[in-house]
Amino acid sequence: MMAVYDIIIIGAGPIGLAVGIEACKHGLQHLILEKGCLVNSVFHFPTNMTFFSTSERLEIGGVPFISHGEKPTRREALEYYRRVTAHWKLNVHTYEAAERLEGQFPEFTVMTTRGMYHTRAVVVATGFYDQPNLLHVPGETLPKVKHYYDEPHPYVFQHVAVIGGGNSAVDVALETYRRGAASVTMIVREPALKSTIKYWVRPDIENRIKEGAIKAYFNSEVVAIHEKSIEVRTPQGMITLKNDFVLAMTGYHPNYELLKKFGITFTADEAQRPIYNPETMESELPGVFLAGVVCGGMETNKWTIENAREHAPRIIKTLMQRLQR
């Protein structure tokens, strides 16, 4: 007889781990499935990234997060969430992707790349970081175009174009500029940088743009990418820029294909938010819950680790009531 879990959590990010911890607290048998490594999205953040939040706002499971500075680094976060997972003895299967969901509450079957599992309830906490927003322009498939950024060294002595006006784009522009890029140009569709730029970074990027160290084109967009150049539409007309690498920091979106396979429904507006009850975090499918940043749909800045941690107790409270425990 195959074991039946009380809850299967898809996604081993910080919020998926938080749901697993709440399941442990209430004696529920759980399994966490992750298609990549533990906290896969955090692992793929830029190597030198510093979080916007302070360490205590990233804590889960009552385990203190001690960092060297006021704001923790990516490296510190990876170590912290590994320790949390070990402390709570969470049942995590890494490098095992969920592919299909069948059944109904309280008898679901989750099919993965390695097998199948039976469960009474499912939590989808898949985030959005694996799905970049594409430019949809000629040349985007060239190897020089990157939708993820890790570190500045590969761009030493190179002509770099950074697309986007948010925190990621600003961080990439400043870091590649300071680590030896031949030139750094920002291309921003909006008339200005986003209002959410980190307050300690904004003066730096604004001064670099003002002095011309980093060139910025606002109300502009890339329309074609070539081996050694890019074409940009600006308010003054079309221009061609010398270019070796395009770093497209254009944001990300949830894995809608997977969510649709699971039977999750969405709002009809541009946000395409999954439909769920905010009090219980339950989708329109009884027994299938949503947690974390995936709840925001295309509004990927709506939920963060610090304000999505509360999804976990809501889900487990509802499930305990449904299971009459």
N, C-alpha and C positions, 0 to 999 in steps of 0.2 A: 504494500500500500504506500502510495506517495504521500509525503507529509503535506498537511494543509496549513498554510500560514494564516495568521489573523490579518496581516497586512504586508503587502509588497510595495516598496517605495522605489520608484524609477528615478534615479539621479542621486549620486553621492556627493552633491555639493553641500555647503554649510546648512541649507534649509532641509535637504533630504536627510542629513545626519541628525538634525534637530528633531525631525519627525521620528526617526528611529529611536532616539533617546527617550522621547515621550512614550513610545510603545514599550520600551524596557521598563520605565517607571510604573506602568500599569499592567505589567505581566503579560503583554501581548507578544506572540511569536512573530518575528519580523524578518524580512529579507530586503536588502538594499541592492539594487542592480545598477551598475554604472558601466557605460560603454567604453570609457577611458580609464584613466587612473583616478585615485582618490582626489576629491575636489578638483576635478579635471579643468574646470574653467579658471580657477585660481592659478593652477599650474601653467596655463597658457597666457596669463597676464604678462606684460613686459617684465623682463628680468629685474630691472631696477625700480619697479613700481612701488609707490607708497600709497597706502589707502587714504581715502578722504576721511573715514571714520577713525575715532580713537579705539584702542584695543578693547576696552570694556564693552563697546557697542557691537563688537563682533563675537562676543562670547556666547557659547551655547552649552547647555548641560551643566551649568554651575561650575565649570572648570575655568579658573582664572587664566586670562590671556595677558602675559607679561611681555612687553616689548621694550626695546632699548630706548626708543623715542616716544614722543607723545602719540605719533601715528605709526602703526606697524607697517612693516614691509611685506612684500609677497613671500619672501623666504621665511619670515617669522610666521606668517599665516599658514603656510604649508606644514610647518612643524607643529603648530598649535592644533590644527584639525586632525593631524595624524595622532597626536597624543589624546585628543578627545575620543577618537574612534577606538583606540586601544583601552582607554580608561573605562568606557561603557561596554566594551566587548561587543561592539556592533557587528552584525552579520552582514558583511559587505562582499559582494562578488564584483570585482573590477574586471574590465575588459570583456564584459558580457552585455550586449545590447538587447533591450526589449524590442520586439518586432511586431507582435500582435497581441490583442486582448480579446478574449471570448468569454461568454457567459454573462451572468447577472448576479447581483447581490443576493445571497452571500456565497455564491459559487462561481468564482472567476478562474480562468486559466490564462497565464501569461506565457507566451512563446518567446524564446530568446534565441540568440545565435548559438547557444549551447544546449538548449533543452526546453523543458516546460515545467511550470510550477503552478500549484493550486493555491488559491488564497480567497479569503472572505472579502477583502477590500483592497483597493489600489490607490496609491498616491502618485501623481505625476509631478515631479519636481525637476524637470529637465532643463530649466533655464533657457538661455537663448544664444550663448556664446559660440555655438558650433555653426551658426547659420549667418554668414555676413550678408549685409545689404549690398547687392552688386550695383555697378555703375551702368551696366547695359550699354556699353559703347564699344566700337570696334577696337580691337587690340587688348581688351581686358584680360584675355587668356594668356597673354605673353608672360614668360617667367619673371619679368621685371616688376610685375604688378603684385603687391602684397596686401592682403586684407587683415593680416595679423602682424604685429610688431613684437620682436623680442628684445633686441639690443642694438646699439648704434654702430658697432664696429664694422659690419658688412658695408656700411655706406660711407666709409672714409674715402675722401677724394672723389665722391660721386655727386652728380647733380640730382637732387631729390625733390620730388613734388609730394606734398602732404595734402590730401583731400579731406576736408571736414573742418568744422569750427568749434568742436567740443573739447573736453578735457583730454581725450586720447590724442587728438590731432595736435593740440598745443604741446603736450608732453613730448610727442615724437619730434615735432619741429624744433623745440628747444634742445633736446638731447642730441639729435643728429647734427644740429648747428654747432654745438659745443664740442662734439667729438670728431670734428674734422671733415664734415661733408663739404664738397666744393661749393655748393650753393643749396639753399633750402627755400622753397617757394610754397606758400599755403594758398590753396584754392578753395574758397568758401562760397557756397550757394547763397547764404544769407547776407544781409547788409553789414553784419558785424559778428564778432565772436559770440558764442552763447553766453547768456547771463549766468549760467551755472559753473563757469570756469572757476577753479579753486582760487580762493581769495589770495593765497600767498604766491600764486603763479601768475595771476593776471597782470600785475605791474611789469613783470619780467617780459612776457610776450608782447605786451603793448609797446614797451620801450624798444625791443628788438625790431619790431615792425616800423616804429617811428623813425629809428635811425637808419633803416634800410638793410640791417644785417640779415633779416628774414623778410623776403618780399611777400606781400599778401595781395591777392586779388579777391575782392568781395563782389557779391552779386554775379559770380562767375561759375562756370562749370567746364569740366573736361569733356570734349566731344569726340576725341579720337586719340589713340595711343599708338606710337610707332616705336621702332627699336631704339632710336636715339633722340626722340622728340615727342612732345605732346601738343595737341591743338586745344586751345582754351577759348571759350566764348566769354568775352567781358563786356561791360557796358559800353566800352569804346570800340568794340568790334573784335574780330578773330585775331588771335596771336599764336605764334608757334614758339615754344620754349625748348631749349636744350634739356634733355632729360635721360637719366640712367635708371632711375627707380621711381615707381609710383607707389606711395604708401597710402592706401585708401582706408582712412579711419572714418568710415561712413556708417558705423553702427551694425547692429545684428538684430535677428528676429527669432522667435521660437520655431521649433521644428513642426510646422503646421502639417506636413505630410504625416508624421507619426501621430500627432494629436487627432487628425481626422480618421486615421485607421482605428484609433481607440474609441471613436464615436463622440469626441468632444465637439461641441458647437461653439460658434463665435458670434460676436456682434457684427452688424452689417456695416458699421462705419469704418473709417480708415484705421482706427486703432486695432480692429480685429481681435478684441479681447475675448478670451475663453469665457463662456457664460458659467457662472458659479454663484452659490449663496455666500456672501461675505461673512456671515455669522458662523457658518459651518465649514466653508471652503469646499463644499460638495458641488460637483458639476451637475448637469441635467441628468446624468446617468447615476442612479442611486448606487452608493458604495464606491464611486470613483471620485477622488478628491484632487484638488490642485493646490500647489504650495510654491511659494517663492516668486521669483521674477517672471516666471512663465505666465503668471496671472495678469500681467500688464499688457500682454500681446505686443503690438508694435511700440507701445509706450514703455520702452525698456528702462526708463529712469524712474518709473513709478514706485517700484519695489527694490529694496536693497536688503542686504543681510540684516541690518539693524532693525528695519521695520517689518520684515517678513518672518522674523523669528516667532512671532505670535501665531502664525498659521498652524504651527505644530500642535500646541495645546487645544486649539479649536477643533482640529481634525480628530485627535484622539478622544476628546470629550464626546464628540458626536458618535464616533465609532463604538465607544464603550456603551453608550445608551442604546445603540442599535443592536449590539450583541447582548444587551441586558446583563452586563457584568458590573 
